[in-house]
Amino acid sequence: MSRHAHAGDAEAREPLLTGDHLQLNELDSDEEGEVIFDRSVSNVTRDAGARAQRKLTFEEAVEEAGFGLFHWLLLVVCGWANASDAVEILCVSFLLPTARCDLLLSSSDMGLLTASIFLGMMVGGYVWGYLADQRGRCRVLVVSLTVNGLFGGLASMAPWFWLFLLLRFISGIGVGGSIPVIFSYFSEFMPRLRRGAMISALATFWMAGNILAAGLAWLVIPTSWAHFSVGRLHFQSWRVFVVLCSVPSLTSAVLFKLLMPESPKFLMEAGREEEAIHVFRLMFELNMWKKGKALPEFGLCIGSKQRGKLDKTKTWGSSKERLCNIIKKGLAPVKQMFNGPLKSRSLVLLIVFYCISFSYYGLWMWFPELFARIEDGGSPCANVSRPSSLSNQSCYPVKTAVYIEGFIIAASNLPGNIFTVLVMDSTGGKALLSCSLLTSSLSVFLIYVVQTKAQSLVLSCVFSGVSVIAWNALDVVGTELYPTQLRSSALGFFTGVGRVAAITGNVVFGNLVDTNCAVPVLLVSALLLTGGFVALFLPQTRQTELT
């Protein structure tokens, strides 16, 4: 593609990004020659007066705004939202060893409980992602985070299992919206050459959420001070823990509502040029704070309004016809994802998301319960059967070792996160994704083989540290494989697929952990192996431009 300019506009003809990293006459492609993105170029127009006003593409405007304070503040706010999602998901796994007595839960009931939030995420993932592509990222984040925190907190007061299950499901609908949208939103502020490392840094906040949830469980659940009564409801310490786990989501919603602007990429695609320019100016002012620099006047190359085709729905006809039109409109992004040049990558991502979600959430959500069962030694799958009568189970006094081990496993994410941030931009997400899935498969297989609790703990830490590399790589690859008008919808769809896998994984563990623990553990290992090999068919997107 060539850059067009009027004669005499020498300055405008100079590219904003120079060097080997940007060649305007090239196309991004993978090894097999598949074209991933056709780079856009900027046009230069002349004002009615005498001077020319530059017309910048999105990538050029982001470069003009600089990199600095704004992006670090954005990382903190988005990271806290990401951590809040991790806390809300993982809090169920930490309350199982004690809540199972108060709510009279069998292993199958515990499997349903851990699956409930994933069922809500499956429902919410695509719906919120579609709304984010149509109505804006920031607005959707505020609502989804509020739903997450509000209903998660209300679950602490549920006296019956079925009500607790329902409230956790609704909380999961909120989580399903914030996880995919937060990465779309964050990536659309990042300059191309820093995007991979910064998205990896954002993904590390999931580890912070893991550590926060494990730390709260360690500090609150075993204690005696967190026991009190509210009316007829006896508030055990695990209920206080559930309330505390809802606080990060609610505070994140407040931060986005009060402080954060809409995505400039979304505004450009929606044809809202002035608002997008205002966001770029805000970015520039914070990044150049106290540097005395001024942002030159510029215009933006507004998108072709591809979203407009999806926005047109009939307003006449019967209610049945209107419902059909709404459903057709909602499913249009999925149709685009599985047609044309996007089809192959979408099929590969479908398989990868299913394999990693079944494996990670199926095993991770049961770690505290498995370690509680091997408190006296042995391997997780040795002698794990429980008495058939729930009344014979003892949950008190609470053993702190279970939560200490959960904290150690959560902290073992740190090396994997640091490694990802350092090598993501140089290596690329595809290679990291495949290698980490294959290594995770081996570690899970060895968890089944070992015979001591200490060995199980070490291998669980290895699985935690390596699998987080796969998740971080998937976050980067997923945001770069789809254009703006499909990005949140695509991530929401695949998040939904992942939740189906997570539900399946938790139900399988719940039904088999008492009778044949080897089956779910070895199945996890096999699925991770499959995902690692399938990931090799993804296109390479290292340092590519967003479209």
BAROKE-629713 format. One record per atom (N, C-alpha, C): x negated, y, z negated. Coordinates in steps of 0.02 Angstrom, whole numbers, plus 50000, padded with zeros to 5 digits. Last residue first. Example, Ala and Ser with C-alpha at 12.3 -4.5 7.8 and 13.67 -1.06 7.14 Angstrom:
493584988849646 493164994749643 493555000249606 493404971649610 493854977549610 493404983549610 
//
This chain:
503254981049328 503664983649382 504344985349356 501644982949255 502354981549246 502734984549305 500114976049320 500554981749307 501274979349297 499014964349234 499434966449290 499864972449271 498114957849150 498044965049162 498444967449222 498504942049210 498034945849169 497964953049194 499364932449258 499604939449255 499124944049218 499484918149357 499034922149315 499264929449317 500944907549350 500484912149385 500064916049336 501004890849281 501194897849279 500704902049320 500524878049275 500854879949337 501094887149336 500074875749147 499564876849199 499874879149265 501164872149072 500974879149072 500444880749124 501184858149078 501644861949122 501444869249126 500234854948979 500094853349049 500544857449096 500874859648862 500204861948880 500034860648952 502094852748859 502094859948870 501414862548890 501604839648830 501954841148892 501944848548909 501074841748701 500644839448755 500954840948823 502244845048633 501704850048639 501224848148694 502914832748645 503194838648677 502664844148684 502104824248566 502194822848638 502454829048675 502224829948437 501564829548470 501634828548545 503594828048416 503314834848417 502644834748453 503624814148411 503984817648465 503724824748472 502944811748293 502624809748356 502974812948416 503914817048205 503234819648205 502884817948271 505104809648228 505084816748244 504374819548247 504564796048196 504874797748260 504854805248274 504114795148064 503634794948118 503924797348184 505194794247978 504854800747984 504384800948044 506504786847964 505944785448008 505584791948025 507304791047852 507304784147876 506704782347918 507224804347820 507304799547766 507224792347788 507104810847942 506564811547894 506614806547836 508184810248028 507694804848031 507164805147976 509004821248012 509314814648015 508814808848012 508144832148010 508614831147955 508894824147953 507484831148134 507114830248071 507584828648014 508584833648218 508214827348223 507834826048159 508914846648178 509404841348169 509064834448172 507744853348217 507934853148146 508444847748132 507744851248357 507184849048316 507374848448243 508934857548396 508844850348407 508294847548362 508614870748362 509184867348331 509104859848336 507534872848448 507434873148375 507994869648338 508174871748573 507644866948555 507534866848479 509004882848563 509304876148573 508794870748553 508004892448555 508424891148496 508804884448502 507464892248682 507044890248626 507454888648564 508544897548750 508334890648765 507904887948707 508494910448695 509074906148684 508914898848697 507284914648749 507344914148676 507944909648658 507664914848881 507184909748860 507164909048784 508574925748874 508794919248898 508324913748873 507754936148828 508324934048789 508564927148809 506864937148935 506604935148870 507174932848824 507824941049033 507424934949041 507164932548974 508294953148979 508764947648993 508394941048998 507114960648977 507444958848913 507944953148923 506834960749122 506354958649070 506694956449005 507544965349229 507674958449208 507294956549144 507154978049255 507874976949253 508054969849233 505724976649260 506054980049204 506794978349199 505204959749312 505274967049319 505724969949264 504164947249232 504814949549258 504834957049263 502944943849175 503174939849232 503814942549265 502604950649061 502284952749124 502554949049185 503214944948952 503374951948967 503114954049035 502664931848952 503384932948963 503564940048981 501314933848919 501494931448986 502234932949001 501444938148783 501124942348834 501344940348904 502104927448721 502374934148716 502084938748771 501204917048747 501864916848778 502204923648776 500144920748665 500044920548738 500714920648774 500764919248540 500524925748561 500424926048636 501024905248542 501584910148538 501364917048561 499704900348547 500184898848601 500764903748600 499214904848426 498894907248488 499364906048547 499944897548337 500094904748342 499764907748403 499384885048345 500034886048377 500204893448383 498214886448268 498164885548341 498824887148376 498634888248135 498164893048165 498134892548241 499504877148115 499744884048108 499294889048144 498624866348134 499204867148177 499474874248174 497754868948026 497504869048094 498074870048144 498654867147920 498344873747931 498054874448001 498894853647937 499454858347943 499194865447953 497624848647907 497874848147976 498474852647987 497594851747768 497094854447814 497344854247886 498694844247720 498684851547713 498194854647761 498294831147747 498894833747778 498904841447776 497184830247663 497084829847735 497684832647773 497854831047540 497354836047557 497234836147633 498644819447540 498964825947541 498474831447563 498134806147652 498104809847589 498424816647597 498124799847776 498444796347720 498424800247654 498434803547953 498064804047889 498474801247832 499354802548060 498864797248049 498564797547979 500134814048065 500464807548056 499974802148035 499154823148090 499544823848028 499894817248013 498744819548218 498304817748162 498654818548095 499774825148292 499684817848293 499254815648234 499524838648268 500134835548242 500074827948241 498294840348336 498324841348263 498944838148233 498664837948471 498194833548437 498244834148361 499524848848494 499764841948500 499314837048463 498654859548482 499184858648432 499454851548433 497914857848599 497584857048535 498094855948479 498914860748694 498594854148694 498244852848627 499214874048660 499734868848656 499424861848654 497994880348688 498234880148619 498794874948610 497884878848828 497384875748784 497644875248712 499024886148876 498934879048891 498454875748841 498794899248826 499414895648813 499314888148821 497554902948878 497634902348806 498254898248789 497854903249016 497354898548990 497434897448915 498864913549018 498984906849044 498504901749015 498364925848971 498834922048930 498924914848953 496604929648981 497274929149010 497714924448970 495284933548948 495434926648968 496104926049004 495304947248921 494774944448962 494934937448988 496424949548842 496344953448903 495804950548949 496224940048734 496804939848777 496684943448844 495204940248640 495064937148705 495644937448755 495604947148523 494934948248551 494854945748623 496884942448493 496784949548507 496124950748543 496594928748468 497024930748524 496904938048543 495794929248352 495524926448414 495924928848474 496754934048261 496154938048276 495844935748342 497654923148261 497874929848283 497274934248301 496864912748211 497154912248278 497374919048305 496564917548080 496034916548130 496294916148202 497944918348023 497514924148034 496954922948085 498664907047991 498794910248056 498274915548074 498424903847863 497984900747913 498124903147983 499454909147788 498834913047795 498364910247848 500344898347794 500514904647827 499894908947839 499644889047716 499784887447787 499954893847825 499654895747593 499014894147625 499124892847700 501034896147566 500664902447573 500004901247610 501314882647552 501634886447605 501274892947619 500554880147437 500364876947500 500684880447559 501304887647347 500594889247358 500354886347424 502494880847352 502474887647379 501754890147389 502164868647292 502484868747358 502404875547391 501704872147166 501224869747216 501504869947286 502714875247078 502414880747115 501944878347170 504214867247055 503494866147060 503174871347105 505484871646942 505224872347010 504464871347009 506134859446827 505824865846843 505504865846913 507314856946959 507044861246907 506674856946855 507864847747041 507534853447073 507194858047023 508194830947060 508004836047012 507624841547048 509504819847103 508944824047123 508824829347070 510644813147071 510034810647041 509424814947058 511644818747145 511624820447074 510994817947039 511564813047268 511304819847260 511234821647186 511074796647298 511514801047259 511194807747248 510054790347363 510644791947400 511104796547363 508384796147340 508964792747315 509584794947352 507364796647490 507644799547430 508214795347404 505804792347569 506524791247559 506744793947492 504464793247591 504824799547586 505564798647573 503304784647608 503734784447548 504124790947538 502464794747720 502404788747678 502844789547616 502374806147793 502834801047817 502794794547777 501414814347732 502104816647737 502594811247756 500404803547623 500504807347685 501234809347690 499854805547450 500084801847508 500154806347569 500504814047301 499994811247344 500284807347402 501524819947234 501114815147196 500584811747239 502144827447331 501834830847275 501364826347236 502804824547446 502164821247436 501774824547379 503944832347445 504024825047441 503364821347430 503464844947464 503784843447401 503854835947391 503054843847595 502544844247543 502834843147474 504314843447657 503854837747664 503324837847610 504804856147622 505154850147599 504694844047603 503864864747687 503954864947614 504294858647587 504034860047828 503404859447791 503514859747715 505154862247903 505174856647856 504534855747817 504874872347989 505424873447942 505464867947889 503854866448068 503704871848021 504254872747969 504494856748151 504004854748100 503914860048046 505424864248226 505614857848197 505154855748141 504674875148268 505194876248218 505424869648186 503734868148354 503524872848302 504064873448248 504514859648439 503954857248400 503804861748341 505504867448498 505684861148465 505134859248416 504644877448553 505144879048502 505374872948464 503844870848647 503524874148590 504024875648535 504824865548737 504334861248704 504044864548642 505544876848781 505884871348747 505384867248707 504554884748841 504924887348784 505264881648745 504174876048947 503694877948895 504054880348832 505344875249025 505064869148995 504604870948937 505504888749060 506044885149029 505774878948992 504324891649128 504444894649063 504994891149025 504594884149246 504024882449203 504124885249133 505704890949296 505764883849279 505194881749232 505134903549319 505684902949271 505774895649249 504214901149419 503964903149353 504504902449299 505094897649524 504604892849499 504364894749430 505924909449544 506204902849526 505684898349494 505514921449592 505494920649519 505684913549498 505704921849730 505024920949704 504984919849629 507364914649731 506814918149763 506144916849730 508154912049572 508174912549645 507544915949670 508234913049436 508144906349465 508254906249540 508444926549409 507854923249382 507714916549416 509694929249465 509094932249496 508464928649472 510504922149376 510484920249447 509874923049481 510284929549262 510054922649264 510014920149336 510894941949296 510174941549286 509904934449289 512294937749307 511914939849366 511154939649355 513044935349197 512624929849221 512194931749281 513764947249181 513304945049129 512824939649152 514544947349297 514054952549287 513534950449236 515354936349271 514924936349330 514374941449323 516024940849158 515604934949153 515104934749212 516704951749215 516244952949160 515754947049154 517504945249310 517004950049332 516484951449278 518314937549226 517874934149274 517324938849298 519004947849162 518574943449123 518074939849168 519704953149270 519214957349236 518734953149195 520524942349299 520034944549349 519504948949316 521284941749182 520874936049201 520334938049251 521964953649185 521464952749132 521004946849149 522104958849359 522344955849298 521784955149247 521574974749430 521734967649431 521954965249363 520144985749405 520844984349419 520954976849418 518854988149394 519254990749338 519994989649351 517434978549432 518114980649449 518484983049386 515814985449412 516304980149401 516994982849414 514194989449430 514834990449463 515294984449452 512994986449376 513444990549336 514124991349366 512224979849465 512524975849412 513034979849372 511804989949546 512214984749575 512564980649521 510994997549462 511645000149482 512094994849511 509764992249448 510254990549398 510954992749418 509034997949545 509254991149557 509794989049507 508555011149565 509215009949534 509485002949550 507265012649603 507775012149656 508465010649630 506495024349488 506625017849517 507205018049567 505605039449518 506165036049488 506295029549525 504155045749488 504445041749542 504995037349512 504195061649408 504145054349405 504455051249467 503125076249394 503755072949403 503645065449402 502235087749288 502265082149334 502995079749340 501065099049216 501735097749241 501725091949291 499825092649099 500035096349159 500755094549179 499695094448927 499905089748979 500135093749040 498235100548846 498925101548869 499085096748926 497245098948696 497365097548766 498105098748783 496815099648562 496885105748602 496995104748675 496755089848470 496225089748521 496275095848567 497785088248380 497195092048358 496615091848408 498385074648469 498475078848410 497805081648387 498555066548577 498055071948582 498105076748524 499585058048538 498935055148555 498375060348557 500635067048520 500385063248463 499685060348477 500765072248651 500655076748594 500385073048533 501015060648728 500415064548739 500255068948678 502265056448679 501685052048674 501035055948679 503025067648716 502955065848646 502355061348635 502905066448855 502625072348821 502535071048746 503615054548875 502895054848892 502555060748859 504885059048836 504545053748798 503805053848812 505145068648936 505125070748866 504765065448823 505185060249048 504645065149043 504575067548970 506395053549018 505765049849021 505165054549014 507305063949027 507215060548963 506565056748962 507185067049163 507015072149112 506895068849044 507615054949228 506945057549235 506755062249178 508485042649232 508505048049183 507805051149177 508605031049307 508665037449341 508685043449295 508345019049250 509035021349245 509135028049279 506975018249262 507385013649302 508115015749303 506645028049166 506475029049236 506895024549281 507095021849049 507385028249070 507245029649143 506255010549043 506975009649051 507295016149076 505045017349024 505135013149084 505875011949097 505205023448900 505175027648960 505265023649025 506335018048777 505795015948822 505785020348884 506785030948659 506955025648706 506355024048750 505865033748502 506195035748565 506385029748607 506115032348324 505845029648386 506235032048448 506645037348201 505985039448225 505835037748298 507915033048159 507695039748142 507085042048181 508095019848206 508635024748214 508365031848206 506925013348167 507075014148238 507605019448250 507075014248026 506495017248059 506635018348134 508245006748004 508225013947986 507655017448023 507824994048043 508374997248079 508375004748066 506844991547945 506654992248016 507194995748056 507644990347832 507184995947836 506934997047908 508304978347866 508684984447857 508234990647861 507224969147871 507634970447931 508024976947925 506684969347736 506294971547795 506714973147857 507814964247656 507594971247652 507184973347713 508054950747655 508464954847701 508224962047704 507274945147556 507084943747625 507484947947675 507954948647441 507324952047456 507114951047529 509014939247449 509144946547451 508514950347471 508304927147435 508674928447496 508824935947504 507834928547302 507354928147357 507694929647424 509024927547233 508644933947231 508154934147288 509254914047260 509724919147287 509404926047286 508244907747190 508224907347263 508704912347295 508594909647056 508044913547084 508024913247160 510404910247044 509754907047035 509214911247070 511744916946979 511214918947025 510564915547006 513294910646974 512654910246938 512084911446987 514804918546984 514234916147024 513594916346982 515794924446915 515754917146910 515154914246946 514864938846885 515524935746882 515464928246872 513314934546903 513734939946929 514444937146934 511914930346801 512594928846824 512934935146848 510194925546833 510714929446798 511384927846830 508504923746853 509124919946842 509614924246803 507204928546861 507664929746917 508294925446913 506414924146758 506734930746750 507244932046804 505804912346792 506414911946752 506774918646746 505084907646953 505124911546891 505794910746856 504974901447078 504804897547018 504924901146952 505424912247166 505824906147156 505624902247094 504444923147165 505134923847141 505454917147122 503154920247214 503234924747157 503924924447125 503384911447321 502914909547268 503034913747205 504214919347401 504454912947374 504034910747315 503344929847432 503954931147393 504214924747362 502394922447508 502194925847446 502794927447402 503154918047616 502844913047571 502654916247505 503514930547671 504034925847649 503744920747600 502224935847698 502684939347654 503224934647627 501734926447790 501394927347726 501844930747675 502654928347895 502554921747864 502264922447794 502414941947924 503064939847899 503034933047866 501114940847971 501234944847911 501914943147881 501364933248085 500984930248030 501094934147966 502004943148155 502394937148137 502034933448081 501004951748183 501444953548127 501924947848110 500404947148297 500094945248233 500534947048173 501084953048401 501274946248382 500964944048316 500384965048410 501084965148387 501294958148364 499194960148464 499194963148398 499894963448368 499684956148588 499414951048543 499384953748471 499984968548638 500534963848627 500304958248581 498664973448643 499144976648599 499754972148586 498034965248739 497784965448670 498294968348622 498844968048853 498784961248827 498554961248755 498714982148873 499364979148858 499284972148826 497654989448915 497684987948843 498294983648825 497824991649048 497204988449028 497194986748953 499104998349057 498994991649084 498384988149055 499785006048909 499385006348971 499174999348992 501435003648842 500725002048841 500385003048909 502775004548833 502405010548813 501655009648824 503284992248860 503444997648907 503175004448885 503024983648756 502594983248815 502704989148862 504074986948665 503384988548649 502944988648711 505224981748733 505174988848713 504444990848703 504914968148742 505044972148802 504934979548787 504814965148606 504224964448648 504314968148714 506104967548560 505544971248530 504924970748574 506924958648626 506954965748645 506354969448619 506714945948567 506514947248637 506474954648655 507074949348425 506444946148445 506274947448519 508354955148415 507764959248402 507124956048427 509324945248444 509264951248484 508604954848475 509164935148350 509114933448421 509064939548466 509474941748233 508774940048246 508674938548320 510884942348248 510484948448246 509754947048262 511194928848242 511384932648302 510984939148305 510774925648113 510384923248169 510554926748234 511824930748039 511164933948033 510724931948092 512764921148074 512854928048097 512204931948092 512174909948008 512294909848081 512364916948108 512244913847876 511584912947907 511634912847983 513614913647862 513264919947856 512564919547885 513874899647876 514174904547921 513794911147921 513164894147767 513004892147835 513264897247885 513854899647660 513144901247668 512924899747739 515064893247682 515034900547688 514314902847697 514724879847660 514994881747725 514964889247736 514274879947524 513814878447578 514074880947645 514784893247417 514904886847450 514434886047509 514524906047371 514544900547322 514604893647353 513484918547432 513944913347453 513944907547403 512574928447409 513154928147363 513644922647382 511654927947510 511424926447442 511994925647393 512264932647624 512224925347615 512014923547544 512044946247625 512684943747600 512684936247587 510774946647687 510854948347617 511494945747587 511134942947817 510644938947781 510684940247706 511974953147852 512274946647840 511784941847807 511004963847855 511624964247817 511904957347801 509924959947941 509814961347870 510454961147829 510604957648067 510154952848037 510104953847961 511264969648091 511644963448084 511234958148048 510124978048102 510624979148049 511044972848037 509514972948215 509164972648152 509634973748093 510504976048311 510334969048298 509964968248231 510544990248308 511134986348292 510944979248272 509224993848344 509524996448283 510104991948261 509064987448469 508654985548412 508954987748346 509964994548549 510094987448535 509684985048475 509325006948555 509995006348526 510144999148507 508115003748621 508115006248553 508795005348519 508434999448755 508104995048707 508214997348634 509955001048850 509365003848817 509094999348763 510974995648925 511125001348883 510515004448849 510434984949004 510964989249031 511034995848992 509484978248934 509324980049003 509834984849032 510184976348815 509584980548814 509384982648884 511174967448855 511364974148836 510764978848835 510344956148877 510724959048933 510924966248916 509884953948745 509414955348799 509744958648859 511084951048679 510714957148661 510214958948716 511384938948748 511864944548745 511504951048730 510284930548727 510444932748795 510904938848794 510274929748581 509694931248622 509874934048690 511454925848515 511274932848518 510724934548567 511484911848529 512054915948551 511834923148562 510244908548474 510404906448542 510974910648570 510384913548346 509884916648391 510014914748463 511334904648295 511504911748303 511024915348350 510534893348297 511144893448337 511374900648348 509584897048205 509384896248275 509984896048322 510324896748089 510054903248111 509834902948184 510624882848082 511154887948090 510894894548115 509584874148056 509784875048126 510264880848135 509514874147920 508944876947956 509114878148030 510774867847900 510634874547874 510044877847911 510634855247959 511124859947985 510984867047963 509634850047873 509504850747945 509984855647977 510354849947755 509774854347760 509574855347833 511264839947787 511504846747774 510934851747780 510394829047796 510754831247856 511024838347847 509994828047662 509494829847713 509824832147778 511284836547566 510934830647589 510404832747640 511564848147437 511394846947507 511054840247516 512164856547331 512284849347341 512174847247414 511814869147299 512324868447352 512484861247368 510854866447200 511414870947185 511984870247236 509964857747271 510314855547211 510934859847197 509494865147377 509824858847392 510204856047331 508774875747327 509474876947345 509844870447359 507474870447312 507884871947253 508624872647271 506944867247440 506784862847383 507204864247320 507454878247524 507724871547526 507564867247464 506814890347528 507324889547476 507604882347474 505944889747634 505664890147567 506194889247512 506754889347746 506314883647733 506054883747662 507374901847741 507774895847730 507324889947712 506394910947776 506604910747707 507014904447692 506114911247911 505744906447871 505984906047799 506964921247964 506994914447989 506704909547939 506604932747892 507304930447892 507364923247915 505234933947922 505454932947853 506154930047851 505284936248061 504944930248035 505174928747964 505934948548063 506244942748094 505944936248068 504974956448000 505624955547967 506004949647997 503944956548094 503834953048030 504504951747995 504554964548191 504374957648207 504274953548144 504644976448118 505254973248142 505124965948159 503284979048101 503694977848042 504364974548061 502934981048235 502654975448198 503054973848136 503574992948264 503794986848299 503534980648263 502825001148174 503555000748170 503814994448203 501474998848215 501684997748145 502434996848141 501495002348350 501304995548330 501544994048260 501805015948342 502275011348374 502135004148354 500625020548284 501255021048247 501785016348276 499785017648392 499675014248328 500285014748283 500315025948490 500325018748501 500195014848437 500085038748437 500765036448452 500795028848456 498655039348429 499065039248369 499775036548382 498265032448586 498035034848521 498545034048467 498065036448754 498145030948706 497865033248639 498945046048881 498385044048839 498555038248793 499795050648976 499985051848906 499435049848857 499205045849092 499185053049078 499325054549005 499585032349083 498875034149079 498785041649062 500955033749102 500715031049039 499975032749029 500945038549234 501195042849180 500965040349112 500475027149301 500085033349301 500295038049246 501515018149279 500845016549254 500405022849251 502595024849344 502605023449272 501905022349245 501945037449458 502265031049443 502255030049367 502215054949481 501845049349452 502265043049447 501985068249580 502485063149566 502115056849543 501475085049550 501315077949558 501915073649542 501885098849643 501995095249580 501875087849592 500975112149718 501245105449722 501345102649652 501435129349740 501025124149711 501385117349715 502375137949800 501765136449835 501395130449807 504075133649794 503575138949792 502955136949831 504665121749804 504915126849849 504445132849849 503305109749790 503855113749764 504075118849816 502945094849876 502775101949866 503395105649843 502465078649814 502935083249847 502745090349831 501715063349828 501605070249807 502075074649847 502005047149758 502075051949812 501955058849785 501155032349703 501475038749690 501505043049753 501595015149721 501145020749730 501525027149719 501634998649651 501955004649674 501435010149682 501084982649700 500974988749662 501334994649694 502004968849688 501764973449739 501694980149706 501664954449595 501914961249597 501614965049656 501384941249643 501754942449582 502064949449583 501234929949771 501254937149756 501684938149694 500224916049766 500904918549756 500874925849736 498994910149781 499174915349829 499874917949820 498554901749687 498834898749747 499094903849797 498144910149584 497634906549623 497924903749687 499214924849601 498894919449564 498424915749610 499054942649630 499274935849648 498914930849605 499324959349669 499204954549616 499454947749639 498584966649814 499184963849781 498944959349725 497744982049855 497774974949842 498434973049811 497484995249865 497634991749928 497674984249919 497134999949744 497805001449768 497984997949832 496404992449616 496314993249688 496994994049719 495744993249462 496324995349501 496134996449573 494564989149404 495184986349378 495794988149420 493444995449447 493604988849476 494274986249455 493925012849457 493495007249441 493755000749471 495335021749389 494795020749436 494385014749414 496875029049380 496495023349357 495955021849409 497305039749455 497225040649384 496815035049353 496545044049612 496925039349570 496795040649496 496735058949699 496295055149656 496695050449612 497675066449764 497505060149795 497035055849752 497765078049693 498315073249686 498135066449715 496645084549740 496665082349670 497205077049660 496985087249870 496425082849855 496455080049785 497995092049961 498135089849893 497595085049870 497665094250091 497485099450043 497625097449971 499065086650164 498385088950172 498255094550122 500075076750056 499995082050105 499265084150108 499975059050040 499905065750011 499865070650069 500235042249993 500375047550041 500305054250006 499295027649976 499545033349941 499635039049991 499745011350034 499345017350037 499685022950001 499574994150000 500005000050000 499555006250000 
//
